[in-house]
Amino acid sequence: MKSPGRPELTRRKLLQTGFTATAAAFLTGGLDLAFPSPAVAQSTLTPDAALAELMAGNKRFTSGKMTAYEHDLVILKQHTEEKQEPFAAVLSCADSRVPVELVFDQTIGHIFVTRVAGNIITPEIIGSLEYGAAVLGTKAILVMGHSNCGAVKATMQGKDVPGQISSLFPHIQPGVDQGGNDLAAATKANALVQAKLLRESSTVIAGMVKSGGVKVTAGYYDLGTGSVMLLE
C-alpha cells in the first residue's frame, strides 16, 4: 500500500526546516530555552563504548544475570533528583512489551528514553533526543523496533482505523515499502529509515555524529528471545 501522505523527501525537508534555525540559535547561544548547564556524563564512555554497554546489558538480561537491581535505589534517587546524566538514549515503540531499561539491564538515570508507536521520528522526538545529546551528554542513540509491532502491522494492512491512529502510517510507510509483506523485514527497515532520518534531519545531532561525539544506529528487539540485534 502506498501512503497517501507526502513523499519521504518532503517529510525530511519539513523536519529539517523546523530545526535548522532553532538548532543554529541554540548552538550559537542566541536562543534562550532555559536549559540547565550541560551535565557531565556519568562516565567518559565513547559513543562505541556506550552502545557496547547497552548490548552487554541486553546479554545480561537474556542470560538472567541482571545486575541493575543490585543498585541502591535510595542513593540513585538522591543522586538523580537534581540532574540526570544518561550515557545513551533509546527511541522505542510505545509497546508495553518493550521495557527499555529492563531489556538493557540499566537502572535510574542511565538511559534517556523516548517512546512513540512505531518508534518514528517526529519534531517532538527530535527535540527530545537533541536535548539528550546536546545537554545531557548521551553518547549513543538507538532507534529500536521490535517483533510483532502493531503499528507496522497496521500500516501494512492499511485498513480504516479510529481517531488519529492513521497519522502514524505515513511515517512508517517507507519502511513497509522496503520490507514488503514481511512484518519483521518491514519493522527492521522502519528502524533503519527512522535512524537515517534522525541523522539527517537534526542539524544538532548530524553535527555531533560528524564530529564523533554521538553514534546513531538502529536495532530490533525480539519479544520471544529478549535479544536486541543491531541492524547497522
Helices and strands as residue ranges (DSSP letters): H 8-28, H 47-63, G 68-70, H 73-80, E 88-92, H 100-103, E 111-115, H 123-130, I 131-136, E 140-146, H 150-157, G 165-168, H 169-179, H 183-201, H 203-211, E 215-221, E 228-230
